[in-house]
Amino acid sequence: MKKIFTLVAVLLMFINYQDSFSQNYKGTLSELFFGRQPGARAEAMGRGFVSVTGDALSYFYNPAGIASLQGLNLSGSFTGKYYLLDSSKYNFFSASYKIMDYGTAGFSRDYFTYGHEVVTTDEFGNITGKYEPYVTNYRLTLSSEVIKELFVGVNLNLLKNNTGSEFSVGNERSDNGDVFYFDLGVIKSFNIKSGKLNHLINAGSSLINVNSASFSSADASQKDKLPVIFRIGASYDLSIDDKNIISKLNSYNFLMNLEYMDLFNSKYYGGFHSGLEFTFLEILSLRGGYYTQKITEECSNCKDKISEFTYGLGLNIPVRQLSENEIPLEVRFDYVNLKQPTFINNFDDWKNFQTFTITAGWIF
């Protein structure tokens, strides 16, 4: 009963917190927050990962997600062209380390470049220099299992925005400054074993940009709000302890997740996310998903929302299980090749984008 009262209190807190915001997010840096996902695995599973544990790139959705990682984990993810920005690209890097029984500490960098050169001029039209706009988010993640099967985490973010401003006079470059914001997350796990079946049920929630941070544009008196993102969801992981095919590897594993996302300071971008993953012999993973998202632009030719199917695959090399000396290493490759969704009614011919992710883990 005490747990039920605690859950109700948390939900009421979120409701009151949401009511304190006006609808003041106008799409600032949406490419970083709602563009490409940090990992091909989450991208393939409907772009929802708030309740999934044990993935090195889950920091983006819920900082509590890395608490169950063991040893040292390194990951990198790479994505090219974003719509009409031919030279644009995304790079995501992360590293995490399990500090004995205290928890897991991680560092990550999310980077997006628009890929084109901007020429700056003074008020008389004279060229003063050139630069390439980019956005970088540096993040320190601290996550721990505070009590058995209850994980909590926090992200401490430093966002560096080097995009200038369309409002500056003569296209003069402006210093948008650095922005600090933090995220909170929690995941509760229920681990049930029945014969050869291992059931892992997770319920998770996170709040991104808890302090409702914003940064100044060219006009110091003008503030651009960053999104305040609320996620809540659940996942079910079924592992079958059946080693009939290879004695050292489980034959089958199933993962399902469902997530709802909402913005406290905007009526756009929110929606539902769902995904499935089937893994054979702990090596080959096939993934699919579906998500809906509200559209931000209000125009006569814009859709009310987009609804997209996603899919991808992964290849895991469990060196630890397969090697004679049990080398504590696991390497995973994830990949998606998906069509970019369209936001308008009369055009649907965007080229595909590809995301490659590689993750290496040393389990001590």
Secondary structure, DSSP 8 states (H G I E B T S, - for coil): -HHHHHHHHHHHHHHHHHHT--S----TTHHHHHSS-S-HHHHHTTT--TT--S-TTGGGT-GGGGTT--SEEEEEEEE--BTTBTT-EEEEEEEEEEETTTEEEEEEEEEEE----EEEE-TTS-EEEEE--EEEEEEEEEEEEEETTEEEEEEEEEEEEE---TTSGGG------EEEEEEEEEEEEEEEEETTEEEEEEEEEEEESTT--EEE-SSTT-EEE---EEEEEEEEEEEE---SSSTTS-SEEEEEEEEEEEETT-SSS-EEEEEEEEEETTTEEEEEEEEEEE-----TTB-SEEEEEEEEEEEEE-HHHHSTT---EEEEEEEEEEE---SBSS-----EEEEEEEEEEE--
